């Protein structure tokens, strides 16, 4: 039997919660104790009373959750006030994105806790089952957000992505044809925009050609062609992911300077450092800034804007792994190679090579 704790998220405008009522019920049914911080689920439409009916215990504050739990379930990486609450032997299961946060990485090492990242849990075929649902949501929102900021009162060029009869539609460039890029393209094509997807995998581009039936233009390579097409873009969506590693900077400052004034960049990969050289992290309460006349949106927790949907999609994906960790503790990681990929930090050491390379290349052994 394990004690599973669910603190309230404290990142700016983060309304998701790491466990639904169904998830709490499943854990309690297997004999585990579930502790949920007071009002942790309200932002996602879940009341304390609903958690209680599922068998969970409501605790008054985060300190109580961290002190009483063997396994901590979160949505976002621990914030500075939460890190000291972690302790040796404790398991933390959450999105971490440590390649973009070297100080947090080293601070987590000092706690002695085992930190398991949703985004690096990886299936044998390379798929990332715990990142996929949030990538689907972030991709769809990226186009929706970009369309909003293209409106003139929001600082954009005043372009309607779908256009109207007699007026050409907007141009959308998506860098990366993975889950984020595919879902961004679904919304963009649905709106009637002209869409180009860049990717370095011919197999992925073939797949996208089949999926979209010729509705999108697919382009292999990212250098020369991207440089030539960016000046025509109204909306650019960064959707590059290398699991566990910092995102490569694909769009340079010089390339951004060539873009139209009032065009919009939404870099979904900002949580891994971003693939646009001019991007930096922003928050839901202060989401955009301009650089050389181009609107930049750099919110690192985009799915937090739709917590009702995101929370339920997240628990649907994470619950089987939560049950394994609650039942077997760290042994679950040793027994399950898929879950083992998720371990980023264990007993003070960085164990994921992508994180080690980003934080301190000297830690990566040949």
C-alpha positions in Angstrom: 0.0 0.0 0.0 1.3 3.5 -0.9 0.4 7.0 0.1 -0.3 9.0 -3.1 -0.3 12.8 -2.8 -1.8 15.3 -5.3 -0.9 18.9 -4.5 -2.6 21.9 -6.0 -0.7 23.3 -9.0 0.7 26.8 -8.3 2.3 27.7 -11.7 0.8 30.9 -13.2 -2.8 30.2 -14.3 -2.3 26.4 -14.2 -5.7 25.0 -13.5 -5.0 21.3 -14.3 -4.8 18.7 -11.5 -2.8 15.5 -11.7 -5.6 13.1 -10.9 -9.3 12.8 -11.7 -12.0 11.4 -9.5 -11.9 8.2 -11.6 -8.1 8.0 -11.0 -8.5 8.5 -7.2 -11.2 5.8 -7.2 -9.0 3.3 -9.0 -6.1 3.9 -6.6 -8.3 3.6 -3.5 -9.8 0.4 -4.9 -6.3 -1.2 -4.9 -5.9 -0.3 -1.2 -3.8 2.9 -1.6 -4.3 6.1 0.4 -4.9 9.1 -1.8 -4.3 12.6 -0.4 -5.5 15.6 -2.3 -4.8 19.2 -1.4 -7.9 21.3 -0.6 -9.4 22.8 -3.8 -6.7 21.2 -6.0 -9.4 20.1 -8.6 -11.6 23.2 -8.7 -9.9 24.6 -11.7 -10.7 21.4 -13.6 -14.3 21.3 -12.4 -13.6 18.7 -9.6 -14.8 19.4 -6.0 -13.3 18.2 -2.8 -16.5 16.4 -2.1 -16.2 14.4 -5.3 -12.7 13.3 -4.3 -14.0 12.3 -0.8 -16.7 10.1 -2.3 -14.0 8.4 -4.4 -12.2 7.5 -1.1 -9.6 10.3 -1.1 -8.6 12.3 2.0 -8.5 16.1 1.6 -5.5 17.8 3.3 -5.2 21.5 4.0 -1.9 22.5 2.2 1.0 21.4 0.1 3.2 20.8 3.1 0.9 18.1 4.4 0.7 16.5 1.0 4.4 16.2 0.5 5.1 15.2 4.1 2.5 12.4 4.1 3.0 10.9 0.6 5.3 8.3 -0.9 4.3 9.1 -4.5 3.7 12.7 -5.6 1.5 13.2 -8.7 1.7 16.6 -10.3 1.1 18.2 -13.7 4.0 20.7 -14.0 7.5 20.8 -12.7 8.0 21.7 -9.0 8.1 25.4 -8.4 10.8 26.9 -6.1 8.7 26.7 -3.0 7.8 23.0 -3.7 11.3 21.7 -4.3 12.4 21.8 -0.6 9.3 19.7 0.3 10.6 16.7 -1.6 12.7 14.2 0.2 15.0 11.2 -0.3 13.2 8.0 -1.3 10.1 9.9 -2.5 8.8 9.4 -6.1 7.7 12.4 -8.1 5.7 11.8 -11.3 5.0 14.9 -13.4 6.0 16.8 -16.5 9.5 18.1 -15.9 11.1 19.3 -19.1 14.4 19.5 -17.3 16.6 20.1 -20.4 15.3 23.7 -20.4 15.8 24.1 -16.6 19.3 23.4 -15.4 18.9 25.1 -12.0 15.8 23.1 -11.2 17.5 19.9 -12.3 20.4 20.4 -9.9 18.0 21.5 -7.1 16.0 18.3 -7.6 19.2 16.2 -7.5 19.8 17.7 -4.0 16.5 16.4 -2.7 17.3 12.8 -3.2 13.9 12.1 -4.7 13.3 10.0 -7.8 11.9 12.3 -10.5 10.0 10.6 -13.3 9.0 12.7 -16.3 5.8 12.1 -18.1 7.3 13.4 -21.3 10.2 10.9 -21.5 8.1 7.7 -20.8 8.7 6.0 -24.1 7.2 2.9 -25.9 9.5 0.6 -27.9 8.2 2.2 -31.1 9.4 5.6 -29.9 5.9 6.9 -29.1 5.5 9.1 -25.9 2.2 7.9 -24.5 2.0 10.5 -21.6 3.1 13.4 -23.8 0.7 12.6 -26.6 -2.6 13.9 -25.1 -1.1 17.2 -24.1 0.6 17.5 -27.5 -2.7 17.0 -29.2 -4.3 19.7 -27.1 -1.3 22.1 -27.5 -1.2 21.6 -31.2 -4.9 22.4 -31.7 -4.7 25.3 -29.3 -1.6 26.7 -31.1 -3.6 27.4 -34.3 -6.6 28.7 -32.3 -4.3 31.0 -30.3 -2.4 32.2 -33.4 -5.7 33.0 -35.2 -6.7 35.1 -32.2 -3.5 37.1 -32.1 -3.6 37.7 -35.8 -6.6 39.9 -35.1 -5.7 43.6 -35.3 -6.9 44.6 -31.7 -4.6 41.8 -30.4 -1.6 43.2 -32.2 -1.7 41.1 -35.3 -1.9 41.9 -39.0 -5.6 41.7 -39.1 -5.7 38.5 -41.2 -8.5 35.9 -41.1 -6.8 32.6 -41.4 -9.5 31.1 -43.6 -10.0 34.2 -45.8 -13.3 34.7 -47.6 -14.4 34.3 -51.2 -12.4 36.7 -53.2 -9.7 37.3 -50.5 -6.8 34.8 -50.0 -6.5 32.8 -46.8 -3.7 33.2 -44.3 -0.4 31.3 -44.6 0.5 28.9 -41.8 4.0 27.3 -41.5 4.4 24.5 -39.0 7.9 23.4 -38.1 7.7 19.7 -37.1 5.2 17.1 -38.3 4.8 15.2 -35.0 1.7 15.1 -32.8 1.7 18.8 -32.1 2.3 19.7 -35.8 -0.3 17.3 -37.1 -3.0 18.6 -34.7 -2.1 22.2 -35.4 -2.5 21.4 -39.1 -5.9 19.8 -38.5 -7.3 23.0 -37.1 -5.5 25.2 -39.6 -6.9 23.3 -42.6 -10.3 23.1 -41.0 -10.3 26.9 -40.8 -9.3 27.1 -44.5 -5.7 28.3 -44.1 -2.9 27.4 -46.5 -0.6 25.1 -44.5 3.0 24.1 -45.0 4.6 21.5 -42.7 8.3 21.1 -42.4 9.9 17.9 -41.2 13.1 15.9 -41.5 11.4 12.5 -41.8 10.3 11.5 -45.2 8.2 8.7 -43.7 6.4 11.2 -41.6 5.8 13.5 -44.6 4.4 10.6 -46.6 2.1 9.9 -43.7 0.9 13.5 -43.5 0.4 13.6 -47.3 -1.9 10.6 -46.9 -3.7 11.9 -43.8 -4.4 15.4 -45.3 -5.1 14.2 -48.8 -3.1 17.0 -50.4 -4.7 19.7 -48.3 -1.3 20.6 -46.8 2.1 21.2 -48.5 4.9 19.0 -47.0 8.5 20.1 -47.3 11.6 18.1 -46.4 14.5 20.0 -44.8 14.3 23.1 -42.8 17.1 25.5 -43.9 16.9 27.0 -47.4 13.2 26.3 -48.0 12.2 27.6 -44.6 14.2 30.7 -45.0 12.5 31.4 -48.3 8.9 30.7 -47.1 8.9 32.4 -43.7 8.5 36.0 -45.2 5.1 34.9 -46.6 3.9 33.4 -43.3 1.1 34.9 -41.2 1.4 32.3 -38.5 4.4 30.2 -37.6 4.0 27.3 -35.2 7.1 25.7 -33.6 6.4 22.0 -33.0 9.9 20.4 -32.7 10.6 17.7 -30.1 13.6 15.6 -29.3 12.5 13.5 -26.3 14.3 14.7 -23.1 16.6 17.1 -25.0 16.6 20.8 -25.5 14.8 21.8 -28.7 17.2 22.9 -31.5 17.0 26.5 -32.6 15.8 26.2 -36.2 14.5 29.7 -36.8 17.2 32.4 -36.4 16.9 36.0 -35.5 17.7 37.0 -39.1 14.9 34.7 -40.3 12.4 36.4 -37.9 13.5 39.8 -39.1 12.3 38.9 -42.6 8.8 38.1 -41.4 5.9 40.5 -41.9 5.0 43.0 -39.2 2.0 41.7 -37.2 2.6 38.1 -38.1 2.5 35.7 -35.2 4.8 33.0 -33.8 3.5 30.3 -31.4 6.3 28.1 -30.2 4.9 25.0 -28.5 8.4 23.7 -28.0 9.2 26.5 -25.6 8.9 24.1 -22.7 12.0 22.5 -24.1 13.8 25.8 -24.7 12.0 26.6 -28.0 12.9 26.2 -31.7 12.7 29.9 -32.4 15.8 31.9 -31.5 13.7 34.9 -30.4 11.3 33.0 -28.2 11.3 33.0 -24.4 8.9 31.6 -21.9 5.8 33.7 -21.1 2.7 33.0 -18.9 -1.0 32.9 -19.4 -1.3 36.2 -17.5 1.3 37.9 -19.8 1.4 35.6 -22.9 2.9 37.7 -25.7 5.6 40.2 -26.6 6.8 41.7 -29.9 10.2 41.4 -31.4 10.9 43.3 -34.6 7.2 43.7 -35.1 6.4 40.0 -34.9 4.1 38.8 -32.1 5.6 36.0 -30.0 3.5 33.6 -27.9 5.7 31.6 -25.5 3.4 30.1 -22.9 5.0 26.9 -21.7 1.8 25.3 -20.3 -0.6 25.8 -23.2 -3.0 23.0 -22.3 -3.5 24.6 -18.9 -5.9 27.0 -20.7 -8.4 24.2 -21.1 -8.1 22.3 -17.8 -11.5 20.5 -18.0 -10.3 18.7 -21.1 -6.6 18.5 -20.3 -7.0 17.0 -16.8 -9.2 14.2 -18.0 -7.0 13.4 -21.0 -3.9 13.4 -18.8 -5.2 11.0 -16.2 -6.5 8.7 -19.0 -2.9 8.3 -20.1 -1.0 8.4 -16.8 -3.3 6.2 -14.6 -1.9 2.8 -15.6 1.6 4.0 -14.7 0.4 5.6 -11.5 -1.1 2.3 -10.4 2.2 0.5 -11.1 4.2 3.1 -9.1 1.8 3.0 -6.2 1.9 -0.8 -6.1 5.6 -1.4 -6.5 7.4 1.9 -5.8 10.7 2.3 -7.5 10.7 -1.5 -8.4 8.0 -0.6 -11.0 10.7 1.4 -12.9 13.1 -1.5 -12.8 10.4 -4.0 -14.0 9.0 -1.8 -16.8 11.4 -0.5 -19.5 8.7 1.9 -20.8 8.5 3.6 -17.4 12.2 3.3 -16.9 12.7 5.8 -19.8 10.8 8.3 -17.6 13.4 8.4 -14.8 15.3 11.7 -15.1 16.8 11.9 -11.6 17.5 9.1 -9.1 19.3 9.4 -5.8 20.9 12.7 -6.7 22.1 11.7 -10.1 20.8 12.7 -13.6 19.9 9.5 -15.3 18.4 10.6 -18.6 21.1 11.3 -21.2 19.2 14.0 -22.9 18.8 16.0 -19.7 22.4 15.3 -18.7 23.6 16.6 -22.1 21.5 19.8 -21.8 22.4 20.6 -18.2 26.1 19.5 -18.2 27.6 17.7 -21.3 30.5 16.5 -19.1 27.9 14.2 -17.4 27.3 12.3 -20.6 29.6 9.3 -20.9 30.9 8.0 -24.2 
